[in-house]
Amino acid sequence: MSPKKSFYFFFFIASLFSVLSSFAPCYAEDERIEIELKDTAPMANPLKYALGDAEYDKAIKSGEYSYSGNLKCRLCHRDFFMGRKKDLHEHTFKKSVKKHRKETRCFPCHSTGYGIESGFTSLKETPKLANVQCEGCHGPGSKHNILGAKGGFLAGTDKPGTIKKMCQACHNARWDKSYKDVNAAYEVYKNAEAAATLK
């Protein structure tokens, strides 16, 4: 084979390999989606998983906690709010659930507060709570939003263990590709710009 033909042959093989490799994650992801949709276990509820049944039931039944949407967060935390625009969580509903919008099993981990009163119900009814927003990690923000209030979150920064459990409710054995070390990811998420670099 001439050098010129050899070059074109290897170029073709390399290109073909590159194209096929790009499809591999899609097949793997589709397989996990199929497994998830066939799963008969209860749907994820990150807040309940993080708090435990008793604390969760007490908080939610109290009527003191409701979801506000991240536009409220922007009022006082503008830098962090703007930094999170690059974060994959901020786009997870549109990117990951677009083809499965009728599959409510996907909603608890791709929206904010699904399954909880005042949380996400649908794109039509509660579009402001699509994606994993600030309250997706911290829980309902109504008490935090009271003028002058500090804290007020069920999973606030004063409770790092609870926040990490919120992460692990969705980033479980089946959906573990987002990060390898929950403690390292938690430290990175203290900086919104750095969080956008997580793989």
C-alpha positions in Angstrom: 0.0 0.0 0.0 1.4 3.4 -0.9 2.2 5.9 1.8 -0.7 8.1 0.6 -3.2 5.3 0.7 -1.9 4.2 4.1 -2.5 7.7 5.4 -6.1 7.8 4.1 -6.7 4.3 5.4 -5.5 5.1 9.0 -7.3 8.5 8.9 -10.5 6.7 8.0 -10.1 4.1 10.8 -9.3 6.8 13.3 -12.3 8.8 12.3 -14.6 5.8 12.5 -13.3 4.9 15.9 -13.8 8.5 17.1 -17.4 8.5 15.9 -18.2 5.1 17.4 -16.6 6.1 20.7 -18.9 9.2 20.9 -21.9 7.0 20.8 -20.8 4.6 23.6 -21.9 6.9 26.5 -25.3 7.3 24.9 -25.8 3.5 24.8 -24.7 3.2 28.4 -26.9 6.0 29.5 -29.9 4.6 27.6 -29.4 1.3 29.3 -29.4 2.9 32.8 -32.5 4.9 31.9 -34.3 1.7 30.8 -33.3 0.0 34.1 -34.4 3.0 36.1 -37.8 3.2 34.4 -38.4 -0.5 35.1 -37.4 -0.2 38.7 -40.3 -0.8 41.1 -38.6 0.6 44.2 -40.0 3.9 45.6 -38.8 7.0 43.7 -36.0 9.0 45.1 -36.8 11.8 47.5 -33.5 13.5 48.3 -34.8 15.6 51.2 -36.4 12.6 52.9 -33.3 10.5 52.3 -31.1 13.1 53.8 -33.2 13.9 56.8 -34.7 10.5 57.6 -38.4 9.7 57.8 -39.2 11.3 61.2 -37.4 14.6 60.7 -38.7 14.9 57.2 -42.3 14.2 58.1 -42.2 16.6 61.0 -40.7 19.4 58.9 -43.0 19.0 55.9 -46.2 18.5 58.0 -45.4 21.7 60.0 -46.3 23.8 56.9 -43.4 26.1 57.6 -41.3 25.0 54.6 -42.1 25.8 51.0 -40.1 26.2 47.8 -39.4 29.7 46.4 -37.3 29.1 43.3 -33.8 30.4 42.7 -34.8 33.8 41.6 -35.3 34.6 45.3 -31.8 33.4 46.0 -30.4 35.7 43.4 -31.5 38.8 45.4 -28.8 38.2 48.1 -26.5 35.7 46.4 -26.1 37.1 43.0 -22.4 36.1 42.4 -23.2 32.5 43.3 -26.4 32.5 41.3 -24.6 33.8 38.2 -21.7 31.3 38.7 -24.1 28.4 38.8 -25.4 29.2 35.3 -22.5 27.0 34.0 -23.2 24.2 36.5 -24.7 21.0 34.9 -27.3 20.9 37.6 -28.7 24.2 36.3 -29.5 22.4 33.0 -30.2 18.9 34.0 -33.9 18.8 33.3 -33.6 20.2 29.8 -30.6 18.1 28.9 -31.4 14.8 30.5 -35.2 14.6 30.8 -36.2 16.2 27.5 -36.9 12.8 25.9 -38.5 11.4 29.0 -40.7 14.3 30.2 -43.6 12.0 30.9 -41.5 9.7 33.1 -42.0 11.2 36.5 -39.5 8.7 37.9 -36.8 11.0 36.6 -38.2 14.2 38.2 -37.0 13.8 41.8 -33.3 14.1 40.7 -33.8 16.5 37.7 -36.0 19.1 39.3 -36.4 20.9 42.6 -38.7 19.5 45.3 -40.7 17.0 43.2 -43.1 15.0 45.3 -43.2 17.7 48.0 -46.0 20.2 48.3 -44.9 23.5 46.7 -42.1 21.7 44.8 -41.9 20.9 41.1 -44.9 19.3 39.5 -44.5 19.9 35.7 -42.9 22.3 33.2 -46.3 23.8 32.6 -47.3 24.4 36.2 -44.0 25.0 37.9 -41.3 25.9 35.3 -39.4 28.0 37.9 -38.5 24.7 39.8 -37.2 22.7 36.8 -33.5 21.7 37.1 -31.6 21.2 40.3 -31.5 24.7 41.8 -30.3 26.0 45.1 -33.2 24.5 47.0 -32.5 21.2 45.3 -29.5 20.8 47.6 -30.6 22.9 50.6 -34.3 22.1 50.8 -37.2 24.6 50.8 -36.1 28.2 51.3 -39.2 29.9 52.7 -37.8 30.2 56.3 -34.4 31.4 54.9 -36.2 34.1 52.9 -37.7 35.8 55.9 -36.1 39.3 56.1 -33.1 39.2 58.3 -33.2 35.4 58.8 -29.9 33.4 58.9 -30.0 29.7 58.2 -33.5 28.4 58.0 -32.6 25.5 55.6 -33.2 21.9 56.4 -29.9 21.2 54.6 -28.0 24.4 55.1 -24.3 25.0 55.0 -24.3 24.5 58.8 -25.3 20.8 58.1 -22.7 19.5 55.6 -23.5 15.9 56.3 -27.1 16.5 55.4 -26.2 18.2 52.1 -23.8 15.3 51.2 -26.7 12.9 51.8 -28.8 15.0 49.5 -26.2 14.5 46.8 -25.9 10.8 47.4 -29.7 10.3 47.1 -29.4 10.9 43.3 -25.7 10.3 42.7 -26.1 6.7 43.8 -24.6 3.4 42.5 -26.6 3.6 39.2 -26.0 7.3 38.5 -22.4 7.7 39.8 -20.6 9.2 36.9 -20.8 12.8 38.0 -18.1 12.7 40.7 -15.9 10.1 42.5 -15.6 11.7 45.9 -18.6 13.3 47.6 -16.4 15.2 50.1 -14.2 16.7 47.4 -17.3 17.6 45.3 -18.8 19.3 48.4 -15.7 21.4 48.9 -15.7 22.4 45.2 -19.3 23.5 45.4 -18.5 26.1 47.9 -17.3 28.1 44.9 -20.0 28.3 42.1 -17.4 28.9 39.3 -15.3 25.9 40.4 -18.5 23.7 40.5 -18.9 24.2 36.8 -15.7 22.3 36.2 -16.8 19.1 38.0 -16.9 16.0 35.7 
